């Protein structure tokens, strides 16, 4: 009849429970009220019957002594005008009936006629009374008829009072009580349901929905805190569990990514060392051959010279890639020297060719302290930054290189490097290109990740290793559509220039 999900829901069970309580309560209350009402009405009926019987007994004293049957019939016949009386008979002290059948039985009552409809017309008065008592609830009342001395009993009045009126009144009362109880219970039940729905059902429904979403992998599933007591504790515990699960899942993903990255690094390192040495020697021979051909073919036509330059350029690119592979496989120990930031920046800019469409801006303080770094390694890093910035602005733009002194920091280095403490210099390279997306920012220093058609994704990884080897760190800020800033944080030589 109902779906299993409906019957298993706490709301359905609560409604069934409330309905059962209301039904049982209404039934018990109705029964108790009915019993009490019946007792009251029966006492009232009995009291009424005794009053009528006593009155008949008083009127019947002389006619009974005189054995005036006509007068006795007249007395009981008059009494039978009351609708509650089914029969009334007068007997002497020996039990002999002194009233006739037609006077004793209340034939005026439709109920009596209906009860005696199937009874034979030849039936005697005792049979008629027995039939009435068998089919109808009758309260039998017997009052003695006393002689004038109020001591001698000369007979008795026997009267049968119908309890049908009592039953009808009880039915009306119970019907009214049931209707009243149901209305009151329904209103009370509705109030309880609304209150429970707000306090218990709604939070539990939200909690169940969030649990389902969490089970399906939605680690952001949360439930708004509401209510108090155990419900609040349950919601807070779920939210804390979801928070912990999300944190542990992210840690697991990060650990998995870190493990995969380390495996890739290990494999790439092994491959880079062997392949780099195997390729560098042949490329060196090819480079020397191109140099020799340029000397021999000094008077060659422009096409020949152009192709020789193309070959030389590609050989240089291949050597640069091999150098990146070897630097990635094994970072050399830095040869620390004292050098100024201006010299480091100027030499790096001198190694790069800037198109006419790119405007160069430099801002370097002359009073900056000396840097304690390997100039060649840091020059390679800045050259890589400047080259990337130029490539990020194919339509032209502004290249800005700055160097400034900053105070002590206590921030963790990017990509789990060591902390930099003490005085340092920040050298920043800023372009006005398209910027870097948030998704690519997460992969920026991952080996083999690149967005360039001819890149192999090792340039920034090598730069990161070189900067960390020199005791510094790299910071990256990017605003998609506006540009990117790469910053190296480098340690100082304490002696000022």
C-alpha positions as CSV (number, residue, x, y, z in Angstrom):
1,X,0.0,0.0,0.0
2,X,2.8,2.4,0.9
3,X,6.3,2.5,-0.6
4,X,8.9,0.9,1.6
5,X,10.9,4.1,1.8
6,X,7.8,5.8,3.1
7,X,7.1,3.2,5.7
8,X,10.7,3.2,6.9
9,X,10.8,6.9,7.3
10,X,10.8,8.3,10.8
11,X,8.0,10.7,9.9
12,X,5.7,7.8,8.9
13,X,6.5,5.9,12.1
14,X,5.9,9.0,14.2
15,X,2.6,9.6,12.5
16,X,1.6,5.9,13.1
17,X,2.7,6.2,16.7
18,X,0.8,9.4,17.3
19,X,-2.3,8.0,15.6
20,X,-2.1,4.8,17.7
21,X,-1.8,6.9,20.9
22,X,-4.7,9.1,19.9
23,X,-6.9,6.0,19.0
24,X,-6.1,4.2,22.2
25,X,-6.6,7.4,24.3
26,X,-9.9,8.2,22.6
27,X,-11.1,4.6,23.1
28,X,-10.1,4.4,26.8
29,X,-11.6,7.8,27.5
30,X,-14.8,7.0,25.7
31,X,-15.2,3.7,27.5
32,X,-14.6,5.3,30.9
33,X,-17.0,8.1,30.2
34,X,-19.6,5.6,28.9
35,X,-19.3,3.4,32.0
36,X,-19.7,6.4,34.3
37,X,-22.5,7.8,32.2
38,X,-24.3,4.5,32.3
39,X,-24.1,4.2,36.0
40,X,-25.5,7.7,36.5
41,X,-28.3,7.2,34.0
42,X,-29.1,3.8,35.5
43,X,-29.3,5.2,39.0
44,X,-31.5,7.9,37.7
45,X,-33.8,5.4,35.9
46,X,-33.9,3.2,39.0
47,X,-34.7,6.1,41.2
48,X,-37.5,7.1,38.9
49,X,-38.8,3.5,38.8
50,X,-38.8,3.2,42.6
51,X,-40.6,6.5,42.9
52,X,-43.3,5.3,40.4
53,X,-43.5,1.9,42.0
54,X,-43.8,3.4,45.5
55,X,-46.6,5.6,44.3
56,X,-48.4,2.6,42.7
57,X,-47.9,0.6,45.9
58,X,-49.5,3.3,48.0
59,X,-52.5,3.6,45.6
60,X,-52.8,-0.2,45.5
61,X,-53.1,-0.8,49.3
62,X,-57.0,-0.7,49.6
63,X,-57.8,-2.1,46.1
64,X,-55.5,-5.0,46.9
65,X,-57.1,-5.7,50.2
66,X,-60.5,-5.4,48.6
67,X,-59.3,-7.4,45.6
68,X,-60.6,-4.8,43.3
69,X,-59.1,-6.0,40.1
70,X,-60.6,-3.2,38.0
71,X,-59.1,-0.5,40.2
72,X,-55.7,-2.2,40.2
73,X,-55.7,-2.5,36.4
74,X,-56.6,1.2,36.2
75,X,-53.7,2.1,38.4
76,X,-51.1,0.2,36.5
77,X,-52.6,1.2,33.1
78,X,-52.2,4.9,34.2
79,X,-48.6,4.2,35.2
80,X,-47.8,2.6,31.8
81,X,-48.3,5.9,30.1
82,X,-44.6,6.6,30.9
83,X,-42.5,5.5,27.9
84,X,-39.7,4.1,30.1
85,X,-42.1,1.5,31.7
86,X,-42.2,-1.8,29.7
87,X,-44.6,-3.5,32.2
88,X,-46.0,-3.1,35.7
89,X,-47.8,-5.8,37.7
90,X,-49.3,-6.1,41.1
91,X,-49.1,-9.3,43.1
92,X,-50.3,-10.4,46.5
93,X,-48.1,-11.8,49.2
94,X,-48.4,-15.3,47.6
95,X,-47.2,-14.1,44.3
96,X,-50.6,-14.2,42.5
97,X,-51.0,-11.5,39.9
98,X,-53.9,-9.2,40.4
99,X,-53.5,-7.2,37.2
100,X,-54.5,-8.3,33.7
101,X,-52.1,-8.8,30.7
102,X,-53.5,-5.8,28.8
103,X,-53.2,-3.5,31.7
104,X,-49.8,-4.7,32.9
105,X,-48.0,-4.5,29.5
106,X,-47.3,-1.1,28.1
107,X,-48.7,-1.8,24.6
108,X,-48.6,2.0,23.9
109,X,-44.8,1.7,23.5
110,X,-43.7,1.0,19.9
111,X,-40.7,-0.9,21.2
112,X,-43.0,-3.3,23.2
113,X,-45.1,-3.9,20.1
114,X,-42.0,-4.6,18.0
115,X,-40.6,-7.0,20.7
116,X,-43.9,-8.9,21.0
117,X,-44.6,-9.0,17.2
118,X,-43.5,-12.7,16.9
119,X,-45.1,-13.8,20.2
120,X,-48.3,-15.9,20.1
121,X,-51.4,-14.1,21.1
122,X,-52.3,-16.9,23.5
123,X,-49.1,-16.3,25.5
124,X,-49.6,-15.8,29.2
125,X,-48.4,-12.7,31.1
126,X,-45.3,-14.4,32.6
127,X,-44.3,-15.6,29.1
128,X,-44.7,-12.0,27.7
129,X,-42.6,-10.6,30.6
130,X,-39.9,-13.2,30.0
131,X,-39.9,-12.4,26.2
132,X,-39.4,-8.7,27.0
133,X,-36.6,-9.4,29.5
134,X,-34.9,-11.7,27.0
135,X,-34.8,-9.2,24.1
136,X,-34.5,-5.9,25.9
137,X,-32.3,-4.6,28.7
138,X,-34.7,-4.1,31.5
139,X,-34.2,-2.7,35.0
140,X,-36.5,-4.7,37.3
141,X,-37.8,-2.8,40.3
142,X,-39.9,-4.4,43.1
143,X,-41.6,-2.4,45.9
144,X,-43.6,-4.1,48.7
145,X,-47.2,-3.1,49.3
146,X,-47.7,-2.6,53.0
147,X,-50.8,-2.7,55.1
148,X,-51.9,0.4,57.1
149,X,-49.6,-0.5,60.0
150,X,-46.6,-0.4,57.6
151,X,-45.6,-3.7,59.0
152,X,-47.5,-6.4,57.2
153,X,-46.6,-7.0,53.5
154,X,-49.8,-7.7,51.6
155,X,-48.2,-7.7,48.1
156,X,-45.7,-6.1,45.8
157,X,-45.4,-3.9,42.7
158,X,-43.0,-5.3,40.0
159,X,-42.0,-2.9,37.3
160,X,-39.7,-3.3,34.3
161,X,-38.0,-0.1,33.2
162,X,-36.5,0.0,29.7
163,X,-32.8,0.8,29.5
164,X,-33.0,1.8,25.8
165,X,-33.1,5.5,26.7
166,X,-30.0,5.0,28.7
167,X,-28.3,3.3,25.8
168,X,-29.3,6.1,23.4
169,X,-28.0,8.7,25.8
170,X,-24.7,6.8,26.2
171,X,-24.4,6.5,22.4
172,X,-24.9,10.3,22.0
173,X,-22.5,11.0,24.8
174,X,-19.8,8.7,23.5
175,X,-20.2,10.1,20.0
176,X,-19.8,13.6,21.3
177,X,-16.8,12.7,23.5
178,X,-15.2,10.8,20.6
179,X,-15.7,13.7,18.2
180,X,-14.4,16.2,20.8
181,X,-11.4,14.0,21.7
182,X,-10.5,13.5,18.1
183,X,-10.7,17.2,17.4
184,X,-8.6,18.0,20.4
185,X,-6.2,15.2,19.8
186,X,-5.9,16.1,16.1
187,X,-5.1,19.7,17.0
188,X,-2.7,18.6,19.7
189,X,-1.1,16.0,17.3
190,X,-0.8,18.7,14.6
191,X,1.0,21.0,17.0
192,X,3.3,18.2,18.2
193,X,4.0,17.2,14.6
194,X,4.8,20.8,13.5
195,X,7.0,21.2,16.6
196,X,8.8,17.9,16.1
197,X,9.1,18.5,12.3
198,X,11.0,21.8,13.0
199,X,13.0,20.5,16.0
200,X,13.8,16.9,14.9
201,X,12.5,15.9,11.5
202,X,13.9,18.7,9.4
203,X,17.4,18.5,10.9
204,X,17.4,14.8,10.6
205,X,16.2,15.0,6.9
206,X,19.0,17.5,6.2
207,X,21.4,15.3,8.0
208,X,20.3,12.2,6.0
209,X,20.6,14.2,2.7
210,X,24.1,15.4,3.6
211,X,25.1,11.9,4.6
212,X,24.0,10.6,1.2
213,X,25.9,13.4,-0.6
214,X,29.0,12.7,1.5
215,X,28.7,8.9,0.7
216,X,28.6,9.8,-3.0
217,X,31.9,11.8,-2.7
218,X,30.6,15.3,-2.0
219,X,33.1,16.3,0.6
220,X,31.6,19.8,0.9
221,X,28.3,18.3,2.3
222,X,27.5,20.2,5.6
223,X,24.3,20.7,7.7
224,X,23.4,24.1,9.1
225,X,23.5,23.9,12.9
226,X,20.1,24.3,14.5
227,X,18.2,23.3,17.6
228,X,19.9,22.1,20.7
229,X,20.7,19.1,22.8
230,X,21.4,15.8,21.1
231,X,20.2,17.0,17.6
232,X,22.7,19.9,17.8
233,X,25.4,17.5,19.0
234,X,24.6,15.1,16.2
235,X,24.8,17.8,13.5
236,X,28.0,19.3,14.9
237,X,29.6,15.8,15.1
238,X,28.6,15.1,11.4
239,X,30.0,18.5,10.3
240,X,33.2,17.8,12.2
241,X,33.4,14.3,10.7
242,X,32.9,15.7,7.2
243,X,35.5,18.3,7.8
244,X,38.0,15.7,9.0
245,X,37.2,13.4,6.2
246,X,37.6,16.2,3.6
247,X,41.0,17.1,5.2
248,X,42.2,13.5,5.3
249,X,41.0,12.9,1.7
250,X,42.8,16.0,0.5
251,X,45.9,14.9,2.4
252,X,45.6,11.5,0.8
253,X,45.3,13.0,-2.7
254,X,48.2,15.3,-2.0
255,X,50.3,12.4,-0.8
256,X,49.4,10.4,-3.8
257,X,50.2,13.2,-6.2
258,X,53.5,13.8,-4.3
259,X,54.3,10.1,-4.6
260,X,53.6,10.1,-8.3
261,X,55.6,13.2,-8.7
262,X,58.6,11.7,-6.9
263,X,58.4,8.6,-9.0
264,X,58.3,10.7,-12.1
265,X,61.2,12.7,-10.8
266,X,63.2,9.6,-10.0
267,X,62.6,8.1,-13.5
268,X,63.2,11.4,-15.2
269,X,66.4,11.9,-13.2
270,X,67.8,8.6,-14.2
271,X,66.9,9.0,-17.8
272,X,68.1,12.6,-18.0
273,X,71.6,11.8,-16.7
274,X,72.2,9.0,-19.3
275,X,70.4,10.5,-22.2
276,X,71.8,14.0,-21.7
277,X,75.4,12.8,-21.8
278,X,74.7,10.6,-24.9
279,X,73.2,13.5,-26.8
280,X,75.5,16.3,-25.8
281,X,78.6,14.9,-27.5
282,X,77.0,14.4,-30.9
283,X,75.4,17.9,-30.7
284,X,78.8,19.3,-29.9
285,X,80.3,17.7,-33.0
286,X,77.4,19.0,-35.1
287,X,77.9,22.5,-33.6
288,X,81.6,22.4,-34.5
289,X,80.8,21.2,-38.0
290,X,78.4,24.1,-38.5
291,X,81.1,26.5,-37.4
292,X,83.5,24.9,-39.8
293,X,81.1,25.1,-42.7
294,X,80.5,28.8,-42.0
295,X,84.2,29.4,-42.3
296,X,84.6,27.3,-45.4
297,X,81.5,28.7,-47.1
298,X,82.0,32.3,-46.2
299,X,81.1,33.3,-49.8
300,X,78.1,31.0,-50.0
301,X,74.7,32.3,-51.2
302,X,72.2,33.7,-48.7
303,X,70.0,30.6,-48.8
304,X,72.9,28.4,-47.7
305,X,73.8,30.8,-44.9
306,X,70.2,31.0,-43.8
307,X,69.9,27.2,-43.5
308,X,73.2,27.0,-41.6
309,X,71.8,29.5,-39.1
310,X,68.7,27.5,-38.8
311,X,70.7,24.4,-38.0
312,X,72.8,26.3,-35.5
313,X,69.7,27.6,-33.8
314,X,68.1,24.2,-33.5
315,X,71.3,22.7,-32.2
316,X,71.5,25.5,-29.5
317,X,67.9,24.8,-28.5
318,X,68.7,21.1,-28.2
319,X,71.7,21.8,-26.1
320,X,69.6,24.1,-23.9
321,X,67.0,21.3,-23.4
322,X,69.8,18.8,-22.6
323,X,71.3,21.4,-20.1
324,X,67.9,21.6,-18.4
325,X,67.7,17.8,-18.2
326,X,71.1,17.6,-16.7
327,X,70.4,20.4,-14.3
328,X,67.2,18.7,-13.3
329,X,68.9,15.4,-12.8
330,X,71.6,16.8,-10.5
331,X,71.7,20.4,-9.2
332,X,75.3,21.5,-8.9
333,X,76.4,23.0,-5.6
334,X,76.3,26.8,-5.9
335,X,79.6,28.8,-6.0
336,X,78.6,31.5,-3.6
337,X,79.9,35.0,-4.5
338,X,79.0,38.5,-3.5
339,X,77.2,40.3,-6.3
340,X,74.9,43.3,-6.7
341,X,71.4,43.0,-7.8
342,X,71.9,45.5,-10.6
343,X,74.8,43.5,-12.1
344,X,72.8,40.3,-11.9
345,X,69.8,41.9,-13.6
346,X,71.9,43.6,-16.3
347,X,73.8,40.5,-17.2
348,X,70.5,38.5,-17.4
349,X,68.9,41.1,-19.6
350,X,72.0,41.1,-21.8
351,X,71.6,37.4,-22.5
352,X,68.0,38.0,-23.8
353,X,66.7,39.6,-27.0
354,X,63.7,41.9,-26.5
355,X,61.4,42.6,-29.5
356,X,60.7,46.2,-30.4
357,X,57.1,45.7,-29.3
358,X,58.1,45.2,-25.7
359,X,59.0,48.2,-23.5
360,X,61.5,47.5,-20.7
361,X,61.2,49.2,-17.3
362,X,63.8,48.6,-14.5
363,X,63.6,49.8,-11.0
364,X,66.7,48.8,-8.9
365,X,67.8,50.7,-5.8
366,X,71.5,51.6,-5.9
367,X,71.9,51.2,-2.1
368,X,70.9,47.5,-2.0
369,X,73.3,45.2,-0.1
370,X,75.3,42.6,-1.9
371,X,73.7,39.2,-2.6
372,X,75.2,35.9,-1.4
373,X,74.5,33.7,-4.4
374,X,75.9,31.8,-7.4
375,X,75.7,34.5,-10.1
376,X,75.6,31.9,-12.9
377,X,72.8,29.9,-11.4
378,X,70.7,33.0,-10.5
379,X,71.5,34.5,-13.9
380,X,70.1,31.3,-15.5
381,X,66.9,31.7,-13.3
382,X,66.4,35.4,-14.2
383,X,67.1,34.7,-17.9
384,X,64.4,32.0,-17.8
385,X,61.9,34.4,-16.2
386,X,62.7,37.2,-18.7
387,X,62.4,34.7,-21.6
388,X,59.0,33.4,-20.4
389,X,57.8,37.0,-19.9
390,X,58.7,37.9,-23.5
391,X,57.0,34.8,-24.8
392,X,53.9,35.6,-22.8
393,X,53.5,38.9,-24.7
394,X,53.5,37.9,-28.5
395,X,51.6,41.1,-29.3
396,X,53.9,43.3,-27.3
397,X,53.6,44.8,-23.8
398,X,55.7,46.1,-20.9
399,X,58.4,44.1,-19.2
400,X,59.2,45.4,-15.7
401,X,62.2,44.2,-13.7
402,X,62.5,45.5,-10.1
403,X,64.8,44.8,-7.1
404,X,64.1,45.9,-3.6
405,X,65.2,45.3,0.0
406,X,62.6,43.7,2.3
407,X,62.6,42.8,6.0
408,X,62.7,39.4,7.7
409,X,60.0,36.8,6.8
410,X,58.8,33.7,8.4
411,X,56.7,32.3,5.5
412,X,57.1,28.7,4.2
413,X,58.7,28.5,0.8
414,X,56.7,27.5,-2.2
415,X,56.5,23.8,-3.0
416,X,57.7,22.6,0.4
417,X,61.1,24.3,0.4
418,X,62.9,25.5,3.5
419,X,62.1,28.7,5.3
420,X,63.9,31.9,4.5
421,X,64.7,34.1,7.5
422,X,66.6,37.3,8.0
423,X,67.2,40.2,5.5
424,X,66.7,39.4,1.8
425,X,66.3,41.0,-1.6
426,X,63.3,40.5,-3.9
427,X,63.9,40.6,-7.6
428,X,60.7,40.6,-9.6
429,X,60.0,40.1,-13.3
430,X,56.5,41.3,-14.4
431,X,54.8,41.0,-17.8
432,X,51.5,42.3,-19.1
433,X,50.6,39.1,-20.9
434,X,47.5,36.8,-20.5
435,X,48.4,35.6,-17.1
436,X,48.2,32.1,-15.6
437,X,45.0,30.3,-14.8
438,X,44.3,29.1,-11.3
439,X,44.4,25.5,-12.5
440,X,47.8,25.9,-14.1
441,X,49.2,27.7,-11.1
442,X,48.9,24.5,-9.1
443,X,50.9,22.6,-11.7
444,X,53.5,25.4,-12.4
445,X,56.4,23.6,-10.7
446,X,55.5,20.1,-11.7
447,X,58.1,18.3,-14.0
448,X,57.0,17.9,-17.6
449,X,54.1,20.4,-17.3
450,X,54.2,23.1,-20.0
451,X,51.9,25.2,-22.1
452,X,54.5,25.9,-24.8
453,X,54.4,24.0,-28.1
454,X,58.2,23.2,-28.0
455,X,58.8,23.2,-24.2
456,X,59.4,20.0,-22.1
457,X,58.3,21.5,-18.8
458,X,61.6,21.5,-16.9
459,X,62.5,25.2,-17.0
460,X,60.7,26.3,-13.9
461,X,61.5,23.1,-12.0
462,X,65.2,23.7,-12.6
463,X,64.8,27.4,-11.6
464,X,63.1,26.3,-8.3
465,X,65.9,23.9,-7.6
466,X,68.6,26.5,-8.3
467,X,66.9,29.1,-6.1
468,X,66.5,26.8,-3.2
469,X,70.1,25.6,-3.6
470,X,71.1,29.3,-3.1
471,X,69.0,29.6,0.0
472,X,66.1,31.5,-1.6
473,X,62.6,30.9,-2.8
474,X,60.2,31.7,-5.7
475,X,56.9,33.5,-5.5
476,X,54.4,33.7,-8.3
477,X,51.4,36.1,-8.6
478,X,49.2,36.2,-11.7
479,X,46.0,38.0,-12.7
480,X,44.5,36.3,-15.7
481,X,44.2,38.8,-18.5
482,X,46.5,41.3,-16.9
483,X,49.9,39.7,-16.4
484,X,52.2,37.6,-14.2
485,X,55.0,38.4,-11.7
486,X,57.8,36.0,-10.8
487,X,59.8,36.9,-7.8
488,X,63.0,35.4,-6.4
489,X,63.8,36.0,-2.7
490,X,67.6,35.9,-2.2
491,X,69.8,36.1,0.9
492,X,72.2,39.1,1.5
493,X,75.8,39.6,2.1
494,X,76.0,41.5,5.4
495,X,78.6,44.0,4.3
496,X,77.0,46.8,2.4
497,X,78.5,48.2,-0.8
